[in-house]
């Protein structure tokens, strides 16, 4: 099997104090179809020995790794092996870093430019975003809030380039619980989020008119009355926002 491109087959990463490579789980292996985050082992040793989130512990990602596609034959999986939707945003590779370090790992206050253009300025721990910080995708969006183990986690404020603002809580980069979306025209949606593409709540127009509304598959829709048809108001799918 081809070797892991992250650690060149050694299974260890010098920048992390020769800790087991998070790209191959310390196996040093990798290849087409294998998850680039665990090298096909299904277990990530960073930050701890748990199931790899991007591949759901299967060690397999079909075609494009960035798509986080589901492995084949998931229909016959037992209940305790249910596939969980992976987080929409995970800390990518660092290209440039300026800040504190502890035992060869990024720690404390630091500024980094990541692969793909993401820019992070804030607190680090164990080589990961951890604590208060600001993450920016130039000309796309800016997030200010809490981070944990390389993902958005806790209260935060997300500003999109079109003037839309989301304020609420995140768990593993996924909106969860109560959250408010304010649009550039003055209207807003307040509701309870279940994941990146679904929420239930109330939509209030710029004129102050309110109706029950929900986000279904990333589309914000509302009904003016019991017999009226659903009206699509806007497109708001967090996974699309982060991966744009």
Helices and strands as residue ranges (DSSP letters): E 12-13, G 14-16, E 19-20, E 43-44, E 50-51, G 65-67, G 74-76, G 79-81, E 94-102, E 105-114, E 118-125, E 128-137, E 141-148, E 151-160, E 165-171, E 174-182, E 188-195, E 198-204, E 210-216, E 219-222, E 231-235, H 238-243
